[in-house]
Amino acid sequence: MGAPVIERLYLKDYLSFDELELKFGNGLSVFTGVSGAGKSVLMGAILSVFGYKDSEARLIEADVECKLGLDEFGIEEDDINCFKLLKDKSTRYFINNQSISKKNLNLVASRHLKYLSARDITEFENSRLLNLLDILASKKSKNHNQNLIKFKEKFGEFLSVKKDLDKINEEEKKIDELRDFAKFEIEKIEQVSPKAGEFEELSAIKKHLSKKDKIEEAWNKAEAIFAYEKAVMEALNISEIDSGFFSDALNELKIARSSVDFDEFEGLDIEEILDRIESLNALINRYGSIEECLEILKKRKSELAHYENIEFQKSDLVSKFTKLSNELKSSSEAITKERFKAIKELETMINSYLKDLYMDRIDMDLNSKNLDINGSDLVDINLNSSNLKTLSSGEINRLRLAFIASEAKISGLGGGVLILDEIDANLSGKEAMSIANVLIELSSLYQIFAISHQPQLSSKAHHHFLVQKSSKGSTAKELNIDERVMELSRMISGESITQEATEFAKKLLL
């Protein structure tokens, strides 16, 4: 997967811009022009289409060449992905014509785009700084990387044991209550001692028995017909009527009568059955069914066994916890030792960039903190005895630039887009040139967009865009070599371009 590159920007009806389309390439792109021409508007358009800013533009599009991992957002990905901001009654965002929320849009963009104007200090996060130290340490110690892998594996095991131990400690606080509840439910169920299918079977017997008396009474009355069997047969024979039909009917009746048999229920105690049904019904009302009741019984017995054995379990976990804690402590100390060796190298590298950026040096110390997945080390950064929170936004951005450059140099990785908003503002020519040199170094790994009022940075750009404003509105275009000389000359001497300014501009472009 290659680094993302913004290939194209298109905007329509955005403040002073009626319509504009720009093509971009790799490396450093700089936007120049007089104050109020629309440079910040143009930069704002890039930021807006990626969800970093709000915009009043009717339409902004940006084509990005790169696989961005859009599957997790349910968006089909292309080789070139089109980001779109569309404003009608409300502002909507799209990637490849598929709708996306501003939050998710910015989540996608933030993985690949850094905006060095926002007061963001993620470059100074402890985990990122430790990662740089680990890369440096691994280059000098062949065991360091392996130690890190083993430490993280052990720490994962440690967290699992700690979770189980915390659970047991929590259970211990209310162990008596939990144990009594389990015993109560076990006793309650075992008093009844239900069996699967028993309730349905007894309910069927109850239903059958409830009809017994009525059925027997009815058959006692019906059996009187058998007393007239002989009389009926004589009458039929005397009348010379075939008696077969009567004989057949009577036989069917006798068979039917014999099938009505309550002998199987003889000896059953109806009251006992009713009591049993009532007890089972109480369990059903409580647990949902006899089957669920039996599952609860099994579960409570398991819980009770756990509570009865909790001391043994706790003892075992405490032993594992102690063992893992000692192993992690020993392992983290070895890791810390190697990081201590690397921190001065990192400090020196960052300070070399800060020197180029005409900033005070930083001091980096390795302090202790509570153990986590990254060990027990905390990188402390001080700039001339000031902490990060007291620095100006300009200082923060130059410091971020130094860290980004150091990170890229150490890891050999980078990739993505850097957006700088007048990073060379209010700086001398030497300072501006130093920033330009750092950006040129970074531009081999990042696509960089910057607004500049200084000829030094502008002269180093791989792509130089001039933003102009007239009565008809703002325009922007990429300059050729001759046009760059003219624009740099203007930046050097003002609107009245001198020969000296032109000669200096040409010299800058060499």
C-alpha atoms as one frame of an Amber mdcrd trajectory, in Angstrom:
protein
   0.000   0.000   0.000   1.597   3.276  -1.150   1.458   6.599   0.640  -1.635
   8.727  -0.064  -1.232  11.540  -2.599  -3.816  14.262  -3.243  -3.848  14.392
  -7.057  -6.623  16.886  -7.721  -8.652  19.572  -5.996 -11.860  21.027  -7.421
 -14.030  23.643  -5.774 -17.086  25.638  -6.761 -18.703  28.707  -5.203 -16.361
  29.021  -2.248 -16.039  32.611  -1.008 -13.905  34.487  -3.557 -13.459  31.391
  -5.776 -16.182  30.834  -8.395 -14.620  27.649  -9.742 -11.145  26.176  -9.542
  -9.394  22.944 -10.458  -5.791  22.204  -9.490  -3.572  19.188 -10.117  -0.921
  18.253  -7.546   2.190  16.112  -7.574   4.456  14.532  -4.988   6.765  16.483
  -2.717   6.390  20.044  -1.456   3.635  22.315  -2.821   3.673  25.969  -1.711
   0.907  28.565  -2.090   1.945  32.223  -2.301   0.234  35.506  -3.100  -0.529
  38.853  -1.552  -2.524  39.041   1.661  -6.224  38.497   1.080  -5.738  36.731
  -2.263  -7.316  33.515  -0.969  -4.417  31.278   0.114  -6.025  30.383   3.425
  -9.357  29.844   1.655  -7.675  27.377  -0.691  -5.942  25.575   2.170  -9.251
  25.573   4.050 -10.861  23.817   1.089  -8.339  20.962   1.344  -8.952  20.685
   5.075 -12.745  20.918   4.713 -13.107  18.100   2.185 -11.392  15.803   4.721
 -13.566  16.918   7.635 -10.991  19.080   9.447 -12.954  22.310   9.006 -16.445
  23.490   8.182 -16.963  25.092   4.818 -19.485  27.265   3.002 -18.420  25.944
  -0.396 -21.153  24.522  -2.611 -18.833  21.781  -3.816 -15.308  20.586  -3.011
 -13.715  17.463  -4.476 -10.336  15.875  -3.812  -8.928  12.855  -5.641  -6.593
  10.730  -3.495  -4.404   7.997  -4.942  -4.055   5.292  -2.299  -5.766   2.356
  -0.655  -7.209   3.843   2.522  -8.821   0.857   4.256 -12.395   1.991   3.635
 -13.943  -1.469   4.008 -14.593  -0.971   7.728 -16.831   1.980   6.842 -18.753
  -0.015   4.244 -17.296   1.958   1.347 -16.004   0.393  -1.851 -12.475   1.488
  -2.613 -10.884   2.482  -5.935  -7.288   3.070  -6.980  -8.137   6.763  -6.914
 -10.687   7.682  -4.230 -12.829  10.782  -4.682 -13.622  12.756  -1.524 -16.547
  15.157  -1.905 -18.156  17.908   0.183 -21.577  18.975  -1.053 -23.541  21.801
   0.533 -27.197  22.448  -0.185 -29.401  22.982   2.846 -26.860  21.060   4.867
 -23.301  19.864   4.362 -22.881  16.248   3.271 -19.739  14.210   2.749 -19.024
  11.406   0.289 -16.213   9.045  -0.683 -16.603   7.506  -4.140 -20.207   8.829
  -4.171 -20.974   6.849  -1.023 -22.210   8.853   1.956 -20.036   9.070   5.082
 -20.409  10.973   8.343 -18.056  13.857   9.079 -16.755  11.960  12.109 -15.854
   8.848  10.102 -14.504  10.976   7.261 -12.103  12.689   9.643 -11.188   9.318
  11.142 -10.184   8.079   7.677  -8.277  11.283   6.912  -6.482  11.587  10.252
  -4.699   8.285   9.615  -3.000   9.786   6.577  -3.130  13.582   6.961  -1.383
  15.755   9.563  -2.456  19.371   9.993   0.332  21.395  11.623  -1.681  24.371
  12.640  -4.103  22.719  14.957  -2.724  22.518  18.497  -2.171  18.799  18.295
   0.555  17.141  20.391   0.025  13.498  19.360   3.633  13.433  18.087   4.700
  13.714  21.712   2.558  10.857  23.013   4.557   8.577  25.270   3.857   5.453
  23.208   5.167   7.127  20.022   8.325   8.378  21.743   8.986   4.952  23.275
   8.540   3.387  19.851  11.301   5.654  18.470  13.566   4.715  21.387  12.861
   1.037  20.761  13.750   1.321  17.063  17.049   2.985  18.008  17.718   0.444
  20.781  16.974  -2.504  18.464  19.654  -1.310  16.044  22.261  -1.619  18.802
  20.935  -4.564  20.794  19.849  -7.679  18.904  17.906  -8.890  21.955  15.885
  -5.707  22.529  13.156  -6.394  19.991  12.748  -9.965  21.223  12.561  -8.701
  24.810   9.772  -6.316  23.778   7.773  -9.135  22.143   8.158 -11.395  25.196
   7.272  -8.514  27.537   4.041  -7.766  25.673   3.086 -11.448  25.691   3.764
 -11.661  29.442   1.854  -8.427  30.031  -1.193  -9.841  28.238  -1.035 -12.916
  30.478  -0.544 -10.639  33.499  -3.692  -8.630  32.644  -5.731 -11.848  32.331
  -4.541 -13.111  35.750  -5.133  -9.673  37.282  -8.684  -9.609  35.907  -9.431
 -13.033  37.446  -7.843 -12.002  40.746  -9.803  -8.737  40.851 -12.990 -10.731
  40.243 -12.227 -13.098  43.111 -11.357 -10.186  45.419 -14.675  -8.575  44.521
 -16.508 -11.862  45.108 -14.796 -12.243  48.465 -16.386  -9.046  49.706 -19.836
 -10.594  49.311 -18.870 -14.272  49.423 -21.216 -15.129  52.305 -24.170 -13.561
  50.501 -23.329 -15.335  47.239 -22.735 -18.685  48.973 -26.019 -18.443  50.946
 -27.959 -17.561  47.817 -26.511 -20.543  45.914 -27.315 -22.887  48.850 -30.856
 -21.479  49.106 -31.596 -22.104  45.426 -30.047 -25.585  45.503 -32.118 -26.562
  48.564 -35.271 -25.050  47.113 -34.938 -27.076  43.915 -33.697 -30.290  45.540
 -36.631 -30.265  47.997 -38.898 -30.778  45.023 -36.325 -32.819  43.071 -38.015
 -32.253  39.703 -37.528 -34.483  36.680 -37.677 -33.480  33.041 -41.159 -34.076
  31.547 -42.678 -34.850  34.971 -44.967 -31.822  35.062 -46.528 -32.627  31.678
 -47.049 -36.285  32.688 -48.749 -35.427  35.990 -50.899 -32.775  34.331 -52.180
 -35.401  31.876 -53.023 -37.797  34.776 -54.798 -34.996  36.644 -56.869 -34.205
  33.576 -57.806 -37.868  33.139 -58.666 -38.421  36.783 -60.862 -35.332  36.890
 -63.214 -37.138  34.401 -63.128 -40.542  36.142 -66.206 -40.171  38.366 -68.365
 -38.673  35.610 -67.372 -41.406  33.157 -68.085 -44.207  35.627 -71.486 -42.773
  36.578 -72.463 -42.435  32.916 -71.461 -46.043  32.132 -73.325 -47.373  35.180
 -76.500 -45.875  33.722 -75.701 -47.045  30.200 -75.049 -50.659  31.305 -78.811
 -51.068  31.950 -79.164 -51.774  28.238 -77.481 -55.151  28.671 -80.360 -56.313
  30.936 -82.730 -55.987  27.953 -80.516 -57.931  25.541 -82.514 -61.184  25.806
 -85.880 -59.457  25.539 -84.861 -57.565  22.438 -83.490 -60.717  20.747 -86.781
 -62.609  21.408 -88.821 -59.744  20.000 -86.712 -59.642  16.848 -86.840 -63.405
  16.340 -90.618 -63.583  16.849 -91.004 -60.760  14.407 -88.796 -62.722  11.965
 -86.391 -59.790  11.816 -82.727 -60.481  11.377 -81.116 -59.753  14.792 -77.569
 -59.538  13.437 -77.476 -55.761  13.436 -78.492 -55.668  17.111 -76.063 -58.322
  18.096 -73.212 -56.501  16.276 -74.100 -53.172  17.848 -74.250 -54.666  21.319
 -70.881 -56.346  20.832 -69.319 -53.005  19.729 -70.799 -51.404  22.835 -69.333
 -54.077  25.116 -65.899 -53.566  23.506 -66.165 -49.807  24.024 -67.104 -50.309
  27.651 -64.197 -52.639  28.317 -61.766 -50.057  26.858 -62.731 -47.585  29.564
 -60.323 -48.802  32.247 -59.108 -46.854  35.262 -57.205 -49.741  36.747 -53.880
 -48.136  35.779 -54.689 -45.279  38.140 -55.675 -47.541  41.008 -53.758 -46.755
  44.110 -52.886 -43.234  43.008 -53.366 -40.533  45.632 -55.014 -37.636  43.857
 -54.160 -35.236  46.686 -50.528 -36.242  46.506 -50.554 -35.675  42.728 -52.142
 -32.238  43.144 -49.548 -31.254  45.764 -46.751 -32.412  43.471 -48.128 -30.432
  40.549 -48.361 -27.355  42.763 -44.707 -27.708  43.857 -43.536 -28.148  40.262
 -45.642 -25.198  39.144 -43.960 -22.995  41.750 -40.565 -23.880  40.234 -41.861
 -23.203  36.713 -43.141 -19.771  37.780 -39.708 -18.979  39.248 -37.418 -20.400
  36.547 -39.543 -20.588  33.392 -39.589 -24.365  32.950 -38.446 -27.561  34.684
 -35.602 -27.852  32.156 -34.421 -24.313  32.955 -34.808 -25.094  36.652 -32.500
 -28.110  36.301 -29.946 -25.932  34.434 -30.047 -23.401  37.277 -29.490 -26.228
  39.761 -26.422 -27.338  37.831 -25.150 -23.753  37.633 -25.674 -23.049  41.347
 -23.880 -26.260  42.318 -20.941 -25.191  40.141 -20.972 -21.708  41.715 -21.109
 -23.182  45.218 -18.130 -25.414  44.433 -16.316 -22.286  43.159 -17.135 -20.348
  46.338 -16.073 -23.255  48.523 -12.753 -23.455  46.610 -12.221 -19.708  46.269
  -9.389 -19.578  48.775  -7.482 -22.239  46.842  -8.169 -20.459  43.550  -7.114
 -17.120  45.005  -3.921 -18.592  46.373  -3.101 -20.024  42.934  -3.831 -16.694
  41.200  -1.822 -14.700  43.750   1.102 -17.026  43.106   0.803 -16.539  39.314
   0.320 -12.772  39.757   3.445 -12.456  41.897   5.499 -14.585  39.501   4.374
 -12.586  36.452   4.899  -9.262  38.275   8.484 -10.195  39.093   9.118 -11.410
  35.535   7.652  -8.201  34.084   9.660  -6.050  36.454  12.872  -7.814  35.468
  11.976  -7.634  31.761  10.956  -3.952  31.922  14.226  -3.085  33.681  16.168
  -4.655  30.809  14.047  -2.698  28.309  14.507   0.536  30.279  18.284   0.021
  30.311  18.393  -0.103  26.499  16.032   2.872  26.189  18.318   4.905  28.455
  21.148   4.218  26.030  19.000   5.394  23.098  17.393   8.507  24.581  20.425
  10.746  24.172  20.685   9.717  20.512  17.039  10.671  19.981  17.538  13.918
  21.898  20.573  14.773  19.771  18.700  14.062  16.519  15.706  16.189  17.472
  17.963  18.996  18.669  19.828  18.991  15.360  16.509  19.677  13.626  15.554
  22.270  16.250  18.870  24.022  15.698  18.086  24.153  11.980  14.673  25.515
  12.904  16.242  28.194  15.128  14.659  26.875  18.282  16.043  26.164  21.738
  17.184  22.619  22.397  15.076  20.139  24.298  16.023  17.927  27.217  14.651
  14.389  27.273  14.539  12.266  30.404  13.279   8.779  31.094  11.189   8.578
  34.246   9.278   5.745  35.873   5.523   5.233  35.763   3.038   2.491  36.434
   3.548  -0.581  34.292   1.549  -0.853  31.055   1.879  -2.593  27.674   4.796
  -0.275  26.793   6.761  -0.926  29.986   7.364   1.344  32.965   8.987   4.293
  31.174   7.738   7.842  30.731   9.544  10.170  28.340   9.695  13.684  29.780
  10.309  16.592  27.354  11.410  20.075  28.396  12.145  22.983  26.090  14.308
  25.543  27.885  12.655  24.469  31.142   9.188  24.967  29.620   6.672  22.193
  29.209   4.680  21.648  26.054   1.537  23.303  27.402   3.249  26.700  27.744
   4.677  26.859  24.207   3.244  29.097  21.506   1.481  27.516  18.556   4.431
  28.459  16.308   6.881  26.754  18.664   4.657  23.714  18.929   4.447  23.375
  15.163   8.200  23.666  14.653   8.769  21.203  17.476   6.242  18.842  15.843
   8.113  19.243  12.574  11.366  18.239  14.295   9.721  15.162  15.792   8.075
  14.166  12.504  11.401  14.535  10.726  13.194  12.501  13.419  10.527   9.817
  13.322  10.777   9.549   9.546  14.596   9.394   9.712  14.644   6.739  12.444
  11.887   4.501  11.115  12.410   5.101   7.427   8.650   5.360   7.309   6.340
   8.260   6.731   3.792   8.605   4.126   0.716  10.699   4.019   0.012  14.382
   3.724   1.367  17.275   5.795  -0.526  20.561   5.746   1.307  23.596   7.121
  -0.336  26.945   7.646   2.278  29.729   7.372   4.894  27.804   9.328   7.568
  30.347   8.293   5.568  33.429   9.367   7.526  36.176  11.162  10.843  34.368
  10.700  14.097  35.705   9.340  15.456  34.596   5.994  17.883  32.173   7.633
  15.139  30.695   9.789  12.808  30.372   6.818  15.494  28.622   4.782  16.169
  26.181   7.623  12.501  25.247   7.709  12.560  24.866   3.930  15.484  22.448
   4.170  13.681  20.312   6.785  10.550  20.232   4.636  12.545  19.206   1.572
  13.986  16.313   3.566  10.501  15.295   4.676   9.042  15.666   1.200  10.691
  12.406   0.150   8.240  10.673   2.505   5.300  13.085   2.670   3.246  15.129
   0.258   3.415  18.594   1.834   1.168  21.647   1.363   2.258  24.977   2.825
   1.296  28.631   2.739   4.316  30.888   2.680   5.145  34.601   2.651   8.855
  33.896   2.479  10.844  33.433  -0.764  13.177  30.880   0.862  10.545  28.198
   1.426   8.760  29.044  -1.820  11.961  28.627  -3.826  12.452  25.094  -2.493
   8.980  23.917  -3.520   8.576  21.166  -6.074   5.318  22.841  -7.079   4.703
  26.570  -6.661   1.109  27.841  -6.853   0.236  31.528  -7.097  -3.096  32.671
  -5.652  -4.409  35.978  -7.029  -7.521  38.069  -6.527  -9.190  40.513  -8.898
 -12.574  42.180  -9.204 -13.821  38.936 -10.756 -12.686  36.843  -7.781  -9.756
  34.618  -6.824  -7.761  32.293  -9.077  -4.812  29.961  -8.597  -2.337  28.320
 -10.926   0.953  26.422 -10.840   3.851  28.610 -11.957   6.484  27.785 -14.549
  10.120  28.708 -13.963   9.853  32.247 -15.352   6.672  32.936 -13.423   8.331
  31.637 -10.247  11.190  34.128 -10.717   8.641  36.955 -10.971   6.677  35.829
  -7.914   9.812  35.312  -5.799  11.034  38.746  -6.880   7.756  40.280  -5.707
   8.066  38.457  -2.377  11.615  39.843  -1.983  11.155  43.493  -3.007   7.399
  44.073  -3.029   5.273  45.240  -5.952   8.103  47.387  -7.345  10.401  44.588
  -8.471  14.071  45.469  -8.567  16.865  43.920 -10.616  18.569  42.876  -7.397
  15.427  41.047  -6.280  15.210  39.221  -9.588  18.860  38.175  -9.413  18.356
  36.950  -5.838  15.217  35.042  -6.897  17.134  33.286  -9.668  19.887  32.430
  -7.197  17.333  30.902  -4.795  16.002  28.675  -7.556  19.391  27.252  -8.438
